[in-house]
Amino acid sequence: MGEYSAVSGIKVLDRAVAIMLAATNKPSTLQDLCDTTGLPRATAHRLATALEAHRIIMRNSEGKWTSGPALPGNRERLIEIAEPIMEELLVTTGESIQLYQHTGDTRTCIAAKEPRSGLHNVVPVGRQLPLDSGSGARVIAAFGTGNSGDNGFFPPEELEQARSDGFAESMEEREAGLASISAPVLDPSGTLMAVLSISGSAERFSPSPAQKFGQQLCEAASALGRAL
């Protein structure tokens, strides 16, 4: 096929959209993307991996690119399914609940539940946090694939421990007085779709976030993954 026709007049944008549409229309190998868009192999690969870093597209268990969790429709569905699960987790723990997605070189809070009273850790929806600290960042490094995977910020043994446990925790790492525990939300193929977190006062989470809330969190994250 011929190269995807320019629409906006901004070549790199039009090419990226062509890759996105090709991948979301059907799971595609790199050769499929080239055949559909007419783009050179190196260009198609560069754009596909860039879109993958932003979770616009992702690779499935067969290694083919397909629609990713950051696409608006997919994200809305994820949030809708997560809503009652997060609400139940809020009720059982009494702590702040967040749902994050990996977004390039940050993680973004896409949904949150806060207790109606008391002093708690509030993370506004849309807030972007770094990938070099906190339990959520560890989960992304431990369970992500491709550009989402081990980013060099954490020792390999810590990431291996997180994979073994099925969660990661942090005490006063990202902010003084703040503790958190996070678990991966995985689709049936094992792809990281989101990160579910509980956060709050380090004093209340002492001696260990995992001892306090590990079981509830992992059950909630597993339920969300199954529902997807």
N, C-alpha and C positions, 0 to 999 in steps of 0.2 A: 504494500500500500504506500501511497505518497505520504509525506510528512504532514502532520496535523496542521490544519490551516490556522493562521494567526487570526485572533478575534480582537484582542485588546490592543495589539500593536506592540506589546511588551513581550519580546520573544521568550525570555526565560519563564515568565508567568504562564504564557500559553502552552509552552512545552510541559510545564509542571502539571497544569490542569489536564493535559492530554494523558499523561502518565496516571494521574489520579482516576480519571474516568475509565481508562482501560483496566486498571486493577479492580475498581469497584464493580465494573460490569461483569467480570468473571475472574476467578483466581488465575494469575498469570505468571509464567516464568519470565526471565529477562528477555528471552527470545520472543515470547508472546508480546511483551511490551514493545519491542522493536518492530515486530510485524504489524501491530495495530497502529502505532503512531508514526512509523517510518523514521524514527530517530536513530542515530548511530548508537551502537551498543554502549560505548563509554558514556555518552550523554544520558541515555536512558537509565543506566546504573547509577550515575551521580545524582540524578533527580529523584529516583526511587528511594535511594538510601537517605536523602535529605527529607523526603516526605515521611519516611519511616521514623526518622529521629523525632519528628513532631507528632507521630502516631496518627497521621492522616491515612496512611496505609500501613500494613503490617504483613509479615510472612506467616503463613499457616503451617501446620505440621508437615506439609509436603514441601515446604520451602517456597511456595508461590506467594506473590504479593496479592493482597486482597484489602477490602476496606478496613480501616483502623478505628479504634475506639474514640479518637478525637474528632471524627466527622460529626457534625451537629446532630444528625439523626441517631447515630449510634450512642453519642454521649447522652442525649435526652432519654433514650431507652434505658441506659445504664443507671441514670439518676432516678428514673421512675421506679425501676426494680429495687434499687437500693433504699428508697425512702422508708418503707415499713421496717426493713431490717435494721437500718440505722436508728429508727425511732425506738425499736425494742431494745437495742443495745444501750441507748441513752437511758431508758427506764431501768434496766438491770444494773447499770454501773453508776448512774448519776453524774457521769463525767462528759466532757466535750467529745463529740464524734466528728471525724472528718473523712472525706473521700477524696483522694488525690489521683491525678494522672500525670504521667511523665510528659513534659512538654519541652522538647529541645534540651537546653542546659538547666532547666528548672523543673520543679514539680508544682502543679497548680491545684488548689483546692476547688473542686467542682461541686461539692455539696457539704453541708455541715449541719449538725444538730447541737444545740446548746441548752443546758439546764435553765429553767426559768428563774432560778434564784441562786445566790451564792457567788463566790469569786471563782471564775473558771478561765480556762485558756480559750480565747475567742480567735478563730482564724476565719476571716471573712471569705466568702465565696469569691473566687477570682484571684486571691492572694497567691503569689508565686514565691516559693521557698527554694533555697539552694539544694544542691545534690551532694554537698560535702559534709552534712551533719544531720543528726536526727534519725529516728527509727524509720521514718518513711523513706528517707534517702537510702538507708541500708537495704530496705526491701527492694527498691528499684535496682540497686547495684547487684543484689543477690539473685533476683528472680527475672530480671529483664533479659532481653535477647538483643543481639546486634548492637546498635548504638546505645541501647538502654542498659546494657549489662555492666559488668564490673568496670567502674570508671576510675579506679586507681586511688580513690579517696580513703578506702577502708582496707585494713589488712585482710588478706585472703582467708585467714582462719576465722575471722569474724563473719565473713560472708558465708563460709561453709557451715558455720554454726547456725546462722539464720536459716539456711536451706534445710538443715537437719531439724531444727525446731519448728519451722513453718511460720516464724515471726522474727521480729527484731525489736529491741527495746533501747531506750536511752534515758539517762538521768542527768539533767542540767547540762546537756551538751550544746544544744542550740541556743538556749536562753537560761539564765540563772533562775532557779526555782521551778523549772518546767521539766516534766517527765512525760514520756509517751511510749506507747507500744503499737506496732503496726504489723499487719499481715497482708499477704498478696491476695488479690482477687484474680484467680486464674480461670480461663475458659477451659472447655473439655480437652483441648489439645495441649494445655499447660502454658499457654501464652499469657503474659501478665497484662491484664486489662485495666487494673486500678489498684490502689493501695487503700485499705481501710485502717483508720487509726483511732486510738483513744488517747487523749492528752489531758493533762491537768497538773495540779500541784505536786511537786516532788515529795512533799511531806505526806500527802495522802496516798501516793503511789509506793511509798516506802514499805518494806525493804526492797521490793522488786516489782516493777510493772507487770512482769509475767506471772508472778505469784498472785497478784491481785486480779488481773483481768485476762490472762493469757487464754484460758479455756473459752470464755465467752467470746473473745475477739475471733479466735480461730474458727469457732462454730459459725459465727456470723459471716466471716469472709468466705467460708466454704459454701454456706447457703446461698450467698450472692453469686458465687461462681456457678453453682448448679443451676440457678435460676436463669442465668444468661444463656 
